[in-house]
Structure formats: structure tokens, C-alpha cells
């Protein structure tokens, strides 16, 4: 072969690759252009942190890279709430294989790393979908790049691209579906097993929806299979089980930890409910429809206006048999019904109702719709020109009905009008195509492709890749680092082994501790221990299904949680309760006067008699103080007045003040003190006690709400004598740390009076406790914290954490991997024997 022939061969190879390359590069280029237009850093001061990417992913990614670089254990993290299992958190939020590239990310650029991965996954969606079309339809037509772009820039991606724990499954879904086709038709298992196992390991939740779709799609493939149906069923069941089992190393620990979270339990709906009419739902396939992430179940199903046209031509196309059409159209209709029906919605979402972010399986609807439309495109010659007119009329009728029946706040009239314009444009182009020569048809295809990509780009620009200020998100990072380092230095001077927690008065997220690398008593995570949230709420603190927060804690409660330092954005928080110890820029660090070590003794009677379930938050805290020896109420009522828009407290004595309030519609309450201090209480609808701070006599406290409503408050003054008595009772017998690491804690305690040693650590299955070298079964204090009963005398204490289920899961995963390799070896040997037999014959 001469050089000319070599060059021609290389040129042909590149030509074959161009459609796939375009399917990757077009979404990439569009995403980058949109980022530039939206002034995303480094093209401006914005960033792509949206919703959970802002509140969870960035802190968790930061904790992940810190662990990797420091060599800390990946089993447990102390920067997430009171402590959290990190394996399950990794499995839930961080398990994408791509995330390990974070080791290459420069410090301080985690946001940019996540943004690059977001854009990369969008682009990979275009590539994998185009690859599916190429293999499934045995074509390398340039149109696969256009349809790949439609999948990559769908409404699902516009709505949820920030949800980086989901999007790996969107990338893998086309390959998994191609894999199941190869499994059934060609008896090839590798692609199916590898991609499905990778998806399950990356994110079990979206994989549930893929698995449901696979079962339904497998039934279609089985109906079309003429022979070997039993073998196909066996292969599908066997390799599906192996793929699921391969994910056990993460699935089992995740399931155990989820069993202790607010996501536990299954409650199947007792009655059928329809959320909305189907015409209104399908109207969300129009252009410029705002992506929906609320609680009203509206799916995000836009994939391009051209699909509204092509799907009708699919039904009238004579080149596609009805034996093939019918099951696929029924599956598409079933998925559309699933968005609107509560029982089907419940099943699709893993036997749970989604708490906002609805229609999480809608990317599979978009996948199937685009596949059917691409098949229509390949068989356009089998349609007639009058089919275009029929489709135009039907689409017009549909748009009119959707306009009449849709919620105008969700789908505006401009969406229907613009969609109608595009439909007319596509109809005209198709009519020209049907009436033109081969050369004209090529030009029509080019023009139509440009129109489609333009449509997708404009829609994605208007509905996707929202931004927030990067400057405001990162502005305090260096100052936090400085003051936290000063606190660490101060502690190390006092003791070689120490433990303490730090909190913020006004935080960006409930995971700021993971973001800045300190220990706290607050977190927001779907894997959060629900028992901690319950006790927080019982004590008038902030808590919910997937979060708990220190807001509302009295100094007694915060001391029991080992809260020693407080970060504030002003220099006016010093009081008898705390002292200013460090500052950097506009960030100030205060040391609390009242803070207990990680372990402290509580009398048996306190645990038995404390009835924290039947009172309000203030009364429950007061009762605890009384049981600890306080002779007076720790929080005593003081006069307050409430009017429309504002509540007022006239301060007559120097002291520390709190307030409880009635229900409120405003999500933010503002405190203004006449000495000039201000404070915001966010998420006020959660109903926690307001920490108003230390105020001197003669000052006035005003609590305002933005909705100008009457919010009745009850004000309280902290009784320092009662606080001192209760605190000293707990501080009289505490554990002294001798070692502390991510997974292991050791200490000693000299018990003068038998009772319970309570740790400010959530009670979870992974903890093993040793007293004087003997393993004992830990007990539970206040239904949430680890405790052990100790007799009088000196004791050595040891706590070791091991992720529950990790060892069992790893063994199952390894076993499934070995079984797959053995199956592949056996299959290869069988095929070799068949080839040898045929050659002999």
C-alpha cells in the first residue's frame, strides 16, 4: 500500500468518525458559548452552582478531595454534621468514575471542576446517543449528530444538569440499551454488563429507572425474537443480577445508612390520583417551556419541536411495520401516563414520591421519542407529502388544546406561538424535500439541521445552565481558613489530642463545615440520621427529613454537642457567653464559655425521666436543665409585643435573649437591635428558636418579616445561674481523649458516680465500643446519641467505626465480577467449539 492509499484510508476513517465527533463537539461548543454568554468564571464572576450543587455537591466534593490528598479514611467524615458514614455518602453523591479526576484539580477550583464535568457529561450524552443510533440502525448518517445534540440538550438536562450524581446514568443509558439489544439478538453480554454495573455503581437511584425501562424494553425485544426466547430470558436475568451484584460494594452500605435516614420506609399510595391532564403534560414538549423542579410533578420532556412533527410521521410511515410500531408507541404512551399517575410515578421513583425534582425518568421518555423520530427520518421516503399536511393540522390542533388547558404560569403563550412557527418551518422544509431533487434534499437536510440545532441552543440558553455569584460563594474562604487555623493552634497549645466543633451564625449552606474543613453540628444530606433531626426538633432546633441544624440551641445544648467556636461576620457578638479570639477580614471567631468534651457522664435518672417528646422546644430544654440540678427555669419568659410586620422586645436587663414564634409564611425573619446589630434567620418556616444574642438594658429588639404579617413571639431571657448549675453537672465527669482519628477514638474517664457516658456522636450501626478492652453493646441517649453504662472507677474507652455492610458488599461484588469473567470465558469457549465444528463439517 503506497502513501496515497494510506492517506485515503485515514481520510475515510476520519469521515466515518465525523458524525460521532460532531455529536460530542456540538453540545460542547453550545455549552461553552452559553457559559460565556452567562458570564461564567473565568468569563465573568458567575458560576453554575444551582440547587444541590450549591448546597451539597460542592461541599462534598471538597471533602472528598481533601480526604484523598490528606490520606484520611474514606469510611467516616467528621465535617458532615455530627459525623457521617462517608462510603454511603460517596455512593450516593460522588461515585462517578469521572469524579476521581478531582485529584488533578488545583485547590480552590472545585466549582470549576464540577462545571467542566457538567459540560463534559452533556457532550458525552450527545456522543453515546449518536453511537446508539449508529449501531442500532446500522447507519453513519450525519443526522445522528443532530439527534445526539437533541438528547444532550433536552429539557431534562436543562433542568437537572447541575445534579451531577444523576448525569452519568444519562450518558450510559444509550449504551446500556444497546447492550441489552446485543444481549438478546447477538448473545453478547459484555457491553450490557459493564455499562449497567457502572451505572448502578455511579448512582443506584437513576439506575432503578433504567432497570424498569430495561424490563419493559426487553419484553418488546422478546416479542420480536423468533427463536431462542428462553435463552434470552436466562441471559437477561443472569447478567442483570451480576450487574446489580457488582454494585453491592456500595449498594449494601448505602441501603443500611438510608435505613436510618428520612428516606426509610415504603408507603404505597392507597388510591389512584391523576396529577394533571395529558394534553397539558405533553404541552411541555414546546420550546421555551420553563424547566420545572417543584413538587407538582410536571416532567421536563422537551427534546426539540421537530419531534412533535416526526412522531406523527412515524405513525403514518409505511416503511415501518405496525408490529414494530405498536409496542414502542404503547411504551411511549405508558411513560407519558406514568408522569401523571401517582401509582406509576411512585413505582418509577423507586417506591418513593420525589420531594421536588419530579419526573426523574423523563430522560428515558426523551430517549425513546428521539429513537422513534430518527427511524422516521431514515424512512422519510416511505411517507407521502400529504402526511406532512396531516401532521401539520394535528400539531396545530394539539397546540391549541394545550394552550387552552395548560397552566399559563408554567407554559406561556409565547411558547405555543414559537412552537407553531417552528412546526410550520419544518413542514415547509419537508414539503420542499419531497418535491426536490437529490441535491435539493441535501440542502434541505443541511438547512433543517441548522434550524434544529439553533432551536435547541436557544431553548437550552433560556432554560438551562442557570448561575449564581461565584464571588459571594467564595469570598470568605481565605478568612475562614485563617481564623480556623488560629483556633487549631490555640487548641494544640492546650492539649496534644483535642476535639471541638465550630458553627456559623449566618451560613451559606448547611454543609459549610465540609466546604471549609471544620467539625460542626449541622448538615443537609439525604443520608442524614433522622433520629438526630428528631431530637433537634424536640429541643426547638432546626430539623427536617434531610437536614438538621444547630439553630435554636441554648448554650447548654450547644455545649453537649461540643460546640466550642462560633464564626460571625461582625465584631459585636462578644458577651459573657463567648469571647473574641481571632479575626481575618470581616470574619470573626468567638470561643464559647460553655463547651463539653466529646464524652460526658449523665445520671441514669436524667435519661429515664427526661420527657422530651411531649413539650415544646423551650420547655424540653428547661426540663433537662432542671434534671441536671437547676433550681430555676433556664429560659424564662419576658414581655414582648407583636404587631403586623414586627415584634418588639423592650430589654430591661442585660442578658442573652431568645424567642419562639408562631407559624410564619415568610422564609426569612430579620432581627434589628437598636445598638446597630442585625441578623437574618433563614428558613424560618422550619420553626426553630431564635437566638437573639446578648443585649444590654435599654436596648430594643425588633423582629421583622418580609410578608408584613403578624407573627406572635414569646421572648425568653437566659438564666445564667441555671445554666451554670446544669453545665457544671455535666462537666464534672468527662472523658479525656488520648487519641482521635477519622475512625478511631480512645480516651479515659474516672467515674465518681455510676451512670451513662454520652457521646455527641450519632448512634449508628458502624460504631463498635470497647470498655476496658471488652466489646460492649452501645446504648442510646435521647434516641440519637451513643452512650454506654459505666460503673465507678477509671475506665479506658475505645470507639472504632467500620462502614456497615462494606465487607459483605465487597465480597458479593468480587464474586459477581468473577462469575461474569467465568461466564465470558465459557461463552467464548462455546463459540470457539462451534466454529471448529463448522470448519470440520
C-alpha positions, 0 to 999 in steps of 0.5 A, a space after each residue: 500500500 503506497 502513501 496515497 492509499 494510506 492517506 485515503 484510508 485515514 481520510 475515510 476513517 476520519 469521515 466515518 468518525 465525523 458524525 460521532 465527533 460532531 455529536 460530542 463537539 456540538 453540545 460542547 461548543 453550545 455549552 461553552 458559548 452559553 457559559 460565556 454568554 452567562 458570564 461564567 468564571 473565568 468569563 465573568 464572576 458567575 458560576 453554575 452552582 444551582 440547587 444541590 450543587 450549591 448546597 451539597 455537591 460542592 461541599 462534598 466534593 471538597 471533602 472528598 478531595 481533601 480526604 484523598 490528598 490528606 490520606 484520611 479514611 474514606 469510611 467516616 467524615 467528621 465535617 458532615 454534621 455530627 459525623 457521617 458514614 462517608 462510603 454511603 455518602 460517596 455512593 450516593 453523591 460522588 461515585 462517578 468514575 469521572 469524579 476521581 479526576 478531582 485529584 488533578 484539580 488545583 485547590 480552590 477550583 472545585 466549582 470549576 471542576 464540577 462545571 467542566 464535568 457538567 459540560 463534559 457529561 452533556 457532550 458525552 450524552 450527545 456522543 453515546 446517543 449518536 453511537 446508539 443510533 449508529 449501531 442500532 440502525 446500522 447507519 453513519 448518517 450525519 443526522 445522528 449528530 443532530 439527534 445526539 445534540 437533541 438528547 444532550 440538550 433536552 429539557 431534562 438536562 436543562 433542568 437537572 444538569 447541575 445534579 451531577 450524581 444523576 448525569 452519568 446514568 444519562 450518558 450510559 443509558 444509550 449504551 446500556 440499551 444497546 447492550 441489552 439489544 446485543 444481549 438478546 439478538 447477538 448473545 453478547 453480554 459484555 457491553 450490557 454488563 459493564 455499562 449497567 454495573 457502572 451505572 448502578 455503581 455511579 448512582 443506584 437511584 437513576 439506575 432503578 429507572 433504567 432497570 424498569 425501562 430495561 424490563 419493559 424494553 426487553 419484553 418488546 425485544 422478546 416479542 420480536 425474537 423468533 427463536 431462542 426466547 428462553 435463552 434470552 430470558 436466562 441471559 437477561 436475568 443472569 447478567 442483570 443480577 451480576 450487574 446489580 451484584 457488582 454494585 453491592 460494594 456500595 449498594 449494601 452500605 448505602 441501603 443500611 445508612 438510608 435505613 436510618 435516614 428520612 428516606 426509610 420506609 415504603 408507603 404505597 399510595 392507597 388510591 389512584 390520583 391523576 396529577 394533571 391532564 395529558 394534553 397539558 403534560 405533553 404541552 411541555 414538549 414546546 420550546 421555551 417551556 420553563 424547566 420545572 423542579 417543584 413538587 407538582 410533578 410536571 416532567 421536563 420532556 422537551 427534546 426539540 419541536 421537530 419531534 412533535 412533527 416526526 412522531 406523527 410521521 412515524 405513525 403514518 410511515 409505511 416503511 415501518 411495520 405496525 408490529 414494530 410500531 405498536 409496542 414502542 408507541 404503547 411504551 411511549 404512551 405508558 411513560 407519558 401516563 406514568 408522569 401523571 399517575 401517582 401509582 406509576 410515578 411512585 413505582 418509577 421513583 423507586 417506591 418513593 414520591 420525589 420531594 421536588 425534582 419530579 419526573 426523574 425518568 423523563 430522560 428515558 421518555 426523551 430517549 425513546 421519542 428521539 429513537 422513534 423520530 430518527 427511524 422516521 427520518 431514515 424512512 422519510 421516503 416511505 411517507 407521502 407529502 400529504 402526511 406532512 399536511 396531516 401532521 401539520 393540522 394535528 400539531 396545530 390542533 394539539 397546540 391549541 388544546 394545550 394552550 387552552 388547558 395548560 397552566 399559563 404560569 408554567 407554559 406561556 403563550 409565547 411558547 405555543 406561538 414559537 412552537 407553531 412557527 417552528 412546526 410550520 418551518 419544518 413542514 415547509 422544509 419537508 414539503 420542499 424535500 419531497 418535491 426536490 431533487 437529490 441535491 435539493 434534499 441535501 440542502 434541505 437536510 443541511 438547512 433543517 439541521 441548522 434550524 434544529 440545532 439553533 432551536 435547541 441552543 436557544 431553548 437550552 440558553 433560556 432554560 438551562 445552565 442557570 448561575 449564581 455569584 461565584 464571588 459571594 460563594 467564595 469570598 470568605 474562604 481565605 478568612 475562614 481558613 485563617 481564623 480556623 487555623 488560629 483556633 487549631 493552634 490555640 487548641 494544640 497549645 492546650 492539649 496534644 489530642 483535642 476535639 471541638 466543633 465550630 458553627 456559623 451564625 449566618 451560613 451559606 449552606 448547611 454543609 459549610 463545615 465540609 466546604 471549609 474543613 471544620 467539625 460542626 453540628 449541622 448538615 443537609 444530606 439525604 443520608 442524614 440520621 433522622 433520629 438526630 433531626 428528631 431530637 433537634 426538633 424536640 429541643 426547638 432546633 432546626 430539623 427536617 427529613 434531610 437536614 438538621 441544624 444547630 439553630 435554636 440551641 441554648 448554650 447548654 445544648 450547644 455545649 453537649 454537642 461540643 460546640 466550642 467556636 462560633 464564626 460571625 461576620 461582625 465584631 459585636 457578638 462578644 458577651 459573657 457567653 463567648 469571647 473574641 479570639 481571632 479575626 481575618 477580614 470581616 470574619 470573626 471567631 468567638 470561643 464559647 464559655 460553655 463547651 463539653 468534651 466529646 464524652 460526658 457522664 449523665 445520671 441514669 435518672 436524667 435519661 429515664 425521666 427526661 420527657 422530651 417528646 411531649 413539650 415544646 422546644 423551650 420547655 424540653 430544654 428547661 426540663 433537662 436543665 432542671 434534671 441536671 440540678 437547676 433550681 430555676 427555669 433556664 429560659 424564662 419568659 419576658 414581655 414582648 409585643 407583636 404587631 403586623 410586620 414586627 415584634 418588639 422586645 423592650 430589654 430591661 436587663 442585660 442578658 442573652 435573649 431568645 424567642 419562639 414564634 408562631 407559624 410564619 409564611 415568610 422564609 426569612 425573619 430579620 432581627 434589628 437591635 437598636 445598638 446597630 446589630 442585625 441578623 437574618 434567620 433563614 428558613 424560618 418556616 422550619 420553626 426553630 428558636 431564635 437566638 437573639 444574642 446578648 443585649 444590654 438594658 435599654 436596648 430594643 429588639 425588633 423582629 421583622 418579616 418580609 410578608 408584613 404579617 403578624 407573627 406572635 413571639 414569646 421572648 425568653 431571657 437566659 438564666 445564667 445561674 441555671 445554666 451554670 448549675 446544669 453545665 457544671 453537672 455535666 462537666 464534672 465527669 468527662 472523658 479525656 481523649 488520648 487519641 482521635 482519628 477519622 475512625 478511631 477514638 480512645 480516651 479515659 474517664 474516672 467515674 465518681 458516680 455510676 451512670 451513662 457516658 454520652 457521646 455527641 456522636 450519632 448512634 449508628 450501626 458502624 460504631 463498635 465500643 470497647 470498655 476496658 478492652 471488652 466489646 460492649 453493646 452501645 446504648 442510646 441517649 435521647 434516641 440519637 446519641 451513643 452512650 454506654 453504662 459505666 460503673 465507678 472507677 477509671 475506665 479506658 474507652 475505645 470507639 472504632 467505626 467500620 462502614 456497615 455492610 462494606 465487607 459483605 458488599 465487597 465480597 458479593 461484588 468480587 464474586 459477581 465480577 468473577 462469575 461474569 469473567 467465568 461466564 465470558 470465558 465459557 461463552 467464548 469457549 462455546 463459540 470457539 467449539 462451534 466454529 471448529 465444528 463448522 470448519 470440520 463439517 
